[in-house]
Amino acid sequence: MGAPKSLTVCLLFSSTCYSLSRFCSKLKHLDLTSCVSITNSSLKGISEGCRNLEYLNLSWCDQITKDGIESLVRGCRGLKALLLRGCTQLEDEALKHIQNYCHELVSLNLQSCSRITDEGVVQICRGCHRLQALCLSGCSNLTDASLTALALNCPRLQILEAARCSHLTDAGFTLLARNCHDLEKMDLEECILITDSTLIQLSVHCPKLQALSLSHCELITDDGILHLSNSTCGHERLRVLELDNCLLITDVALEHLENCRGLERLELYDCQQVTRAGIKRMRAQLPHVKVHAYFAPVTPPTAVGGSGQRLCRCCVIL
């Protein structure tokens, strides 16, 4: 049997990384998720022998710093997917190293790398023009400067996850939508400054949009949903729409969504102006759609008989 080209490891130490480097030179796919013993030295060992790596998952390896990333990318210049979720010590300098060496990169995950700022994202965008998927969720320091860099440098972008990036605004998403027409999935949960203006721009310029999360975007209204549902993506592509805690959404939005014939899942938790009757009317037109909603009971449920099965009556799949 030849050396493996794909490997998932749960417990790994630096010495093991050097063994991989020595005996697995053809390795292309390596998953080291939550291997907390991984250090900068480990990455140096990988880079010296596994130069064919295309996919590397280092999520939650929280001992890694910019020095480890520099060692890695100097040797593994063919990386196409790099997952760094929860690598909390990484700063903008690490992204500069990636930008210098990984020009083939198409997917980068920086979820919860809270020290990353616009400067680092700008560096990545300027060096990785082939980027198709970028996760920035939990990078709370980012502003529209990051969206501007994406818009001007990464026209192939298909997936953007920016949940909890609360400084992003309509201006940034307008520029992004006008330049990145291949967007298919966007997670904008808790981007609390965006309004219907962002939905209008996505409706006009992003016909391939399939999944959109707007949960906790409390400025979104029925009018924004109207534009989305009347667009090309609404009619032909939209499959998933999340509107949890969008307090201005009413049953009128559900009437608009009847135009989205391909819709498969709709999230409406804590949309206080949406009613059971409104959901029932929509599902009469879209019987295949799964609607997740929350309706607080009028009175606390009481136990009957004491020993019978007790059911939760709060969370309802309609």
GIQUIHU-V170019 format. One record per residue. RES is the residue in three letters. SS is DSSP state (@ for helix, = for strand, . for the rest). PSI is psi in whole degrees, -180 to 180 (999 if undefined). Layout:
res = [RES	RES]
ss = [SS	SS]
psi = [PSI	PSI]
//
This chain:
res = [MET	GLY	ALA	PRO	LYS	SER	LEU	THR	VAL	CYS	LEU	LEU	PHE	SER	SER	THR	CYS	TYR	SER	LEU	SER	ARG	PHE	CYS	SER	LYS	LEU	LYS	HIS	LEU	ASP	LEU	THR	SER	CYS	VAL	SER	ILE	THR	ASN	SER	SER	LEU	LYS	GLY	ILE	SER	GLU	GLY	CYS	ARG	ASN	LEU	GLU	TYR	LEU	ASN	LEU	SER	TRP	CYS	ASP	GLN	ILE	THR	LYS	ASP	GLY	ILE	GLU	SER	LEU	VAL	ARG	GLY	CYS	ARG	GLY	LEU	LYS	ALA	LEU	LEU	LEU	ARG	GLY	CYS	THR	GLN	LEU	GLU	ASP	GLU	ALA	LEU	LYS	HIS	ILE	GLN	ASN	TYR	CYS	HIS	GLU	LEU	VAL	SER	LEU	ASN	LEU	GLN	SER	CYS	SER	ARG	ILE	THR	ASP	GLU	GLY	VAL	VAL	GLN	ILE	CYS	ARG	GLY	CYS	HIS	ARG	LEU	GLN	ALA	LEU	CYS	LEU	SER	GLY	CYS	SER	ASN	LEU	THR	ASP	ALA	SER	LEU	THR	ALA	LEU	ALA	LEU	ASN	CYS	PRO	ARG	LEU	GLN	ILE	LEU	GLU	ALA	ALA	ARG	CYS	SER	HIS	LEU	THR	ASP	ALA	GLY	PHE	THR	LEU	LEU	ALA	ARG	ASN	CYS	HIS	ASP	LEU	GLU	LYS	MET	ASP	LEU	GLU	GLU	CYS	ILE	LEU	ILE	THR	ASP	SER	THR	LEU	ILE	GLN	LEU	SER	VAL	HIS	CYS	PRO	LYS	LEU	GLN	ALA	LEU	SER	LEU	SER	HIS	CYS	GLU	LEU	ILE	THR	ASP	ASP	GLY	ILE	LEU	HIS	LEU	SER	ASN	SER	THR	CYS	GLY	HIS	GLU	ARG	LEU	ARG	VAL	LEU	GLU	LEU	ASP	ASN	CYS	LEU	LEU	ILE	THR	ASP	VAL	ALA	LEU	GLU	HIS	LEU	GLU	ASN	CYS	ARG	GLY	LEU	GLU	ARG	LEU	GLU	LEU	TYR	ASP	CYS	GLN	GLN	VAL	THR	ARG	ALA	GLY	ILE	LYS	ARG	MET	ARG	ALA	GLN	LEU	PRO	HIS	VAL	LYS	VAL	HIS	ALA	TYR	PHE	ALA	PRO	VAL	THR	PRO	PRO	THR	ALA	VAL	GLY	GLY	SER	GLY	GLN	ARG	LEU	CYS	ARG	CYS	CYS	VAL	ILE	LEU]
ss = [.	.	.	.	.	=	=	=	.	.	.	.	.	@	@	@	@	@	@	@	@	@	@	.	.	.	.	.	=	=	=	.	.	.	.	.	.	.	.	@	@	@	@	@	@	@	@	@	@	.	.	.	.	.	=	=	=	.	.	.	.	.	.	.	.	@	@	@	@	@	@	@	@	@	@	.	.	.	.	.	=	=	=	.	.	.	.	.	.	.	.	@	@	@	@	@	@	@	@	@	@	.	.	.	.	.	=	=	=	.	.	.	.	.	.	.	.	@	@	@	@	@	@	@	@	@	@	.	.	.	.	.	=	=	=	.	.	.	.	.	.	.	.	@	@	@	@	@	@	@	@	@	@	.	.	.	.	.	=	=	=	.	.	.	.	.	.	.	.	@	@	@	@	@	@	@	@	@	@	.	.	.	.	.	=	=	=	.	.	.	.	.	.	.	.	@	@	@	@	@	@	@	@	@	@	.	.	.	.	.	=	=	=	.	.	.	.	.	.	.	.	@	@	@	@	@	@	@	@	.	.	@	@	@	@	@	.	.	.	=	=	=	.	.	.	.	.	.	.	=	@	@	@	@	@	@	@	.	.	.	.	.	.	.	=	=	=	=	.	.	.	.	=	.	.	@	@	@	@	@	@	@	@	@	@	.	.	.	.	=	=	=	=	=	.	.	.	.	.	.	.	.	.	.	.	.	.	.	.	.	.	.	.	.	=	=	=	.]
psi = [134	175	142	151	-7	137	132	128	136	-29	116	142	168	-40	-36	-39	-39	-33	-43	-43	-37	-39	-7	56	-19	3	131	-28	119	122	113	27	129	21	88	-12	-6	131	180	-36	-38	-45	-34	-41	-43	-43	-28	-24	-23	61	-5	5	133	-28	127	123	112	23	133	17	83	8	-8	138	-177	-31	-39	-41	-40	-45	-42	-54	-22	-34	-30	72	-7	11	131	-27	126	117	120	30	133	11	81	-12	-6	138	-178	-31	-34	-40	-31	-41	-42	-43	-34	-29	-23	70	-8	-1	129	-17	128	128	118	26	131	17	79	-10	-10	137	-178	-36	-43	-42	-40	-42	-47	-46	-37	-25	-15	73	-13	4	128	-26	128	125	120	12	132	-1	82	-6	-7	150	-171	-17	-34	-42	-37	-44	-42	-46	-39	-17	-18	69	-15	3	129	-32	127	120	115	34	139	17	83	-3	-5	143	177	-37	-45	-44	-28	-48	-40	-48	-37	-13	-20	83	-6	7	129	-32	132	128	106	25	132	21	79	-10	-11	152	-169	-23	-40	-42	-36	-44	-42	-38	-38	-40	-10	75	-11	4	125	-32	131	124	123	20	137	14	85	-3	-5	137	179	-32	-39	-41	-33	-49	-43	-46	-24	-1	172	-44	-37	-44	-35	-30	-33	124	-36	131	123	122	25	136	27	94	-16	-6	134	-175	-23	-39	-37	-35	-41	-40	-11	-18	-15	81	-20	2	131	-32	136	124	126	26	132	28	93	-16	3	137	164	-39	-40	-41	-41	-41	-42	-42	-18	-30	-29	71	-18	-13	138	122	122	119	165	128	114	137	147	-42	152	136	140	147	139	121	-15	-33	-5	171	135	131	144	128	17	-55	121	132	114	999]
//
